[in-house]
Amino acid sequence: MVTSYLLAIAAVLISSTSQVLLKKKASNAPKSFWRKFFNAPVIVSYLLLFTSMVLNSLALREMEMTVLPCITATSFLWIMIFSAIFLDEKPTRRKVAGVAMILAGVLISHL
């Protein structure tokens, strides 16, 4: 049971990392259509996203279906934190309020 929770948390962190990597690449994307999609950061990002989906599937083997969406919803928090650390983005009040509302919804739905 604990393993499934760890897999779900790992999946969220990996997925969030993938999204931040894609966001970083999008800020300095090449002009060529093919180079936008066929370059190392984008391919690694999609591989990470695929890995997170596999981990979610493995986590669901032992976890209740109602718990996984609560864990997955925390990805918005992780993306905001990772973007601040790795992309030097300043969290705005609206972003913080949005993440707070999502986390409040997760807590309410879990109770």
N, C-alpha and C positions, 0 to 999 in steps of 0.2 A: 504494500500500500504506500509506504513512504517512497519507494522507488518511483512509483507513478507520479507522485507530486514533484519529485526532483526532475523527472523527465519533462513534465509540463513546464516547470520553471525554466529549465534549460532551453526548451523550445521557444519560449517567449523571449528570452535573452538573445538567442540566435536569430530569431526573426527580427527583433529590434535592431540588432547589429546589421543585418542585411539591408533593412530599410534606410538606415543612416548611411551605409556605404553607397546605396543607389542615389541618395540625396546628394552626397558629396560629389559623385560622378556627374550628376545632372547639372551641377553648378558650373562645370567646365567641360561640357559635352562637346565632342567633335562635330563639325558641320556635316560630315558625310553620314548619310542614313545608316549604312552598314556598320560604320565604326561606332555609332551610338550604342548598338546592341551587341556587337561582337568584339568586346575588349575584356581584358582580364577582370577589372573590378565588377563589371556587370555580370559576367559569367559566374564569378565567385559568389556574388550576391544571390543569384538565382539558385545556385547549389546550396547555399545556406538556408534559403527559404524552403527548398525541397527537404533538407535535413530536418528543419523544424516541423514540417508536416508529418514526416515519418515518426519523429519523437512524440508528437501529439497523438498519433495513431497508437503507438505503443503505450502511452500513458492511459489512454482510454480503455485498455484491456482490464485494468484493475480499479479505475477511478469511476466515480459516479458521473454521469453525463452532465449533471447540473453544476459540478465544480469547475470543470475545464473552462467554460466561458468566463468565469470569474477570474481565473488565473490569466487567461488570454487578454482580458480587458486591461490588465496592468501594463500591456505593451505601450500604451500611450504615455505612461509615466516614464518608462525606460527610454523611449525615443526622445522625449523632451530632455532627459538627463544626458543621454549620449550625444545629442545634438549640441548641448551646451558645452560638453567636455571636448568633443572631437571637431565640431564645426564652429565653435565660438559663437553660437547663437544665444542671444539673451532671451530667456523666457519672458514673454509679455504677460500682463495681467490676465488677458483673455485666455491665453494658453493655460496658465496656472489654474484659472477658474474652471476651464473646461475639463482639465485632468482631475481637479478636485470633485467636480460633479460626477465624472465617470467613476472615480473611486468610491464616492458616497453611494452611487447606485450599486456598485459591486458589493459593498458592505450590507446595504439594505437587502439586496436579493439573496445574499448568503445567509442572512439571519432568518 
